[in-house]
Amino acid sequence: MLSEMDSRVADLLARADAAAALPKLGGMARPNGVVIVSERHWAFATTSGELHEGVMPVRRSRAARIPLVRGLLQLAASMAPLVRGRGVARVRERLFLLVALCLPFAFVLLPGRLELAAGVATTALIILWLFRGRTLRLHGAEHRAIAAAEAGSLAATWAGEARPTRFSARCGTNFAALAIPITALVDQLVPRFLAPTLTGALVAVFSIGVSMELWKAVQHPSGLLRGFLLPGLALQRLTTREPGLADTQLALRAVAAVLRREI
């Protein structure tokens, strides 16, 4: 028998299925829950039954329309629930993430072979940190919940009658699969006309901006550039696991919390 809270979630999901249109959703899997975001709101449903909600940062500046710059702003905004949201990440985790993101800029001071080894080690450490605990299954659940919203099958997915794909074209894994080769290519093409640290920083920022633009382009409905998604989709077989119904319902609770404020 469904609890009162589960009944409310099921009713809201059924209402969302009947809506003319829903906002585009994104998300993030955590070891202890799932974050779902729209352009305006975010919600974090935890494995312990808690629900945290917040508002996404507003992007009204003209810079948000400038190619390359807009991608960097979008990437920064996507981290808002993790960096600013209460209950999503502890202070220690935020400090770890900040250090991990800034550390690569110091690697340009190392000799070539050590720079590569340090970069690989840091990447592996970040991956292990991101995908610890139940994260792999919850990552698949996050994708499935968002796919259900896009297919209008939220209620059926909640009931276990539908199982949308656990793979997503908008997953950050796809972005990483694009960013790594682009960064390596730009690093080889850019002359070292500035100090190594500054040149490395410029390469990193420019490469991320280019990767974001390409990532948005490959998601175009025309599908002309969909081939660029194949490496990332293949990697998702490693970064996701088939979620159970309880995992999917957890992600759908976060979806319901966001849609409750949107529809």
C-alpha positions in Angstrom: 0.0 0.0 0.0 1.3 3.4 -1.0 2.1 5.9 1.7 0.5 9.3 1.6 3.7 10.9 0.4 4.1 8.3 -2.4 0.5 8.8 -3.4 1.1 12.6 -3.8 4.2 11.9 -5.9 2.3 9.4 -8.1 -0.6 11.9 -8.6 1.8 14.7 -9.4 3.7 12.5 -11.9 0.4 11.6 -13.6 -0.5 15.3 -13.8 2.9 16.0 -15.4 2.3 13.3 -18.0 -0.9 15.1 -19.0 0.8 18.6 -19.2 1.2 20.1 -22.7 4.9 20.7 -22.1 7.5 20.2 -19.4 10.7 22.1 -18.8 14.0 20.5 -19.8 15.5 18.6 -16.9 19.0 17.7 -16.0 20.5 16.0 -13.0 23.3 14.6 -11.0 23.7 11.4 -9.1 25.3 11.4 -5.6 26.2 8.4 -3.4 23.3 9.2 -1.2 20.7 10.5 -3.6 19.7 12.2 -6.9 19.7 15.8 -7.8 17.2 16.9 -10.5 17.3 20.5 -12.0 15.3 22.6 -14.3 16.4 26.1 -15.5 14.8 27.6 -12.4 14.7 25.0 -9.7 16.5 22.0 -8.2 15.6 19.2 -5.8 17.7 16.6 -4.0 16.0 13.4 -2.9 18.2 11.3 -0.5 18.3 7.6 0.2 17.4 8.4 3.8 14.0 10.0 2.7 15.0 13.6 3.0 14.1 16.2 0.3 16.2 19.4 -0.2 15.0 22.1 -2.6 16.5 25.3 -4.0 16.6 27.8 -6.8 19.0 27.8 -9.7 21.1 31.0 -10.3 19.5 33.4 -12.8 21.5 34.0 -16.0 20.4 37.4 -17.4 23.8 38.9 -18.5 24.6 39.5 -22.1 27.6 37.2 -21.7 25.2 34.2 -21.5 24.6 34.7 -25.2 28.3 34.8 -26.3 29.6 31.6 -27.8 32.3 29.8 -25.6 31.5 32.1 -22.7 27.9 30.9 -22.5 29.1 27.3 -22.2 31.4 28.2 -19.3 28.5 29.9 -17.5 26.2 27.0 -18.1 28.8 24.6 -16.7 29.2 26.8 -13.6 25.5 27.0 -13.1 25.1 23.3 -13.3 27.3 23.0 -10.2 25.1 25.3 -8.2 23.2 22.6 -6.3 26.5 20.9 -5.3 28.3 24.0 -4.3 25.5 26.1 -2.8 22.8 23.7 -1.9 22.3 22.8 1.7 22.3 19.0 2.2 23.7 18.1 -1.2 27.4 18.2 -0.4 29.2 18.7 2.9 31.9 21.4 3.3 34.7 18.8 3.1 33.3 17.5 -0.2 33.1 21.0 -1.6 36.7 21.7 -0.7 37.8 18.4 -2.3 35.9 19.3 -5.5 37.4 22.8 -5.6 41.0 21.5 -5.1 40.4 18.8 -7.7 39.2 21.3 -10.3 42.1 23.8 -9.6 44.9 21.3 -9.3 45.3 20.6 -13.0 46.4 24.2 -13.5 49.4 23.5 -11.4 50.4 20.5 -13.5 51.8 22.7 -16.3 54.8 23.3 -14.0 55.7 19.7 -14.1 57.9 17.9 -16.7 55.9 16.5 -19.6 55.8 12.9 -18.5 55.0 13.8 -14.9 52.3 16.2 -16.1 50.5 13.4 -17.9 50.8 11.0 -15.0 49.5 13.6 -12.6 46.6 14.4 -14.8 45.6 10.7 -15.2 45.9 10.1 -11.4 43.8 13.2 -10.6 41.1 12.2 -13.2 41.0 8.6 -11.7 40.7 10.0 -8.2 37.8 12.3 -9.2 36.0 9.4 -10.9 36.4 7.2 -7.9 35.1 10.0 -5.7 32.1 10.8 -8.0 31.0 7.2 -8.5 31.4 5.8 -5.0 28.6 3.9 -3.1 25.3 3.6 -4.9 26.2 6.3 -7.4 26.3 4.1 -10.4 22.8 2.8 -10.0 21.5 6.2 -9.0 23.2 7.6 -12.1 21.2 5.2 -14.2 18.0 6.1 -12.2 18.6 9.8 -12.8 18.8 9.2 -16.6 15.7 6.9 -16.5 13.6 9.5 -14.6 14.5 12.3 -17.0 13.8 10.0 -20.0 10.4 9.2 -18.5 9.6 12.9 -18.3 10.6 13.4 -21.9 8.5 10.4 -23.0 5.5 11.3 -20.9 5.7 8.0 -19.0 6.4 9.3 -15.5 3.5 7.5 -13.9 4.1 4.2 -15.7 7.8 4.4 -14.7 6.9 5.1 -11.1 4.7 2.0 -11.1 7.4 -0.1 -12.7 5.3 -0.6 -15.9 7.8 1.3 -18.1 11.6 1.2 -18.1 13.0 4.1 -20.2 16.6 4.0 -21.1 19.3 4.5 -18.5 21.6 6.2 -21.1 21.4 9.9 -21.9 22.7 12.2 -24.7 23.0 15.1 -22.2 25.1 13.1 -19.6 28.2 14.7 -18.3 30.0 11.5 -19.3 29.4 12.6 -23.0 30.9 16.0 -22.2 34.0 14.5 -20.7 34.4 12.2 -23.7 34.4 15.3 -25.9 36.5 17.5 -23.6 39.5 15.2 -23.1 40.5 14.8 -26.8 39.6 18.5 -27.5 41.9 19.6 -24.7 44.7 17.4 -25.9 44.4 18.7 -29.4 44.3 22.4 -28.4 47.2 21.8 -26.0 49.3 20.6 -29.0 48.2 23.4 -31.3 48.6 26.4 -29.0 52.2 27.9 -28.9 53.7 28.5 -25.6 54.0 32.2 -26.0 53.1 33.0 -22.4 54.2 31.7 -19.0 53.4 27.9 -18.8 50.9 28.3 -16.0 48.9 31.0 -17.8 49.1 29.2 -21.1 47.8 26.0 -19.4 44.9 27.9 -17.8 43.9 29.5 -21.2 44.1 26.1 -22.9 41.9 24.5 -20.2 39.3 27.3 -20.3 39.2 27.6 -24.1 38.9 23.8 -24.4 36.0 23.6 -22.0 34.2 26.4 -23.9 34.7 24.6 -27.2 33.6 21.3 -25.7 30.4 22.8 -24.3 29.6 24.3 -27.7 30.1 21.0 -29.5 28.2 19.2 -26.7 25.2 21.5 -27.4 25.5 21.0 -31.1 25.5 17.2 -31.1 22.2 17.4 -29.2 20.5 19.3 -32.0 17.3 17.5 -33.2 18.7 17.2 -36.7 21.1 14.5 -35.4 23.8 15.4 -37.9 26.5 15.3 -35.3 25.2 12.5 -33.2 28.2 10.4 -34.0 30.2 12.4 -31.6 28.1 11.0 -28.8 29.1 7.4 -29.4 32.2 7.4 -27.2 30.3 9.0 -24.3 27.4 6.6 -24.7 29.8 3.7 -24.6 31.4 5.1 -21.4 28.0 5.3 -19.8 28.0 1.5 -19.7 30.8 1.9 -17.1 29.4 5.0 -15.3 25.9 3.7 -14.9 24.3 0.5 -13.7 20.8 -0.9 -14.2 18.7 0.8 -11.4 16.2 -1.0 -9.4 12.6 0.3 -9.0 13.5 1.8 -5.6 16.4 3.7 -7.2 14.2 5.0 -10.0 11.4 6.1 -7.6 14.0 8.0 -5.6 15.0 9.9 -8.7 11.3 10.4 -9.6 10.7 12.0 -6.2 13.3 14.7 -7.1 11.6 15.1 -10.5 8.2 15.5 -8.8 9.6 18.1 -6.4 11.0 20.2 -9.4 7.8 19.8 -11.5 5.6 20.7 -8.6 7.0 24.2 -8.8 7.0 24.3 -12.6 3.5 23.2 -13.6 
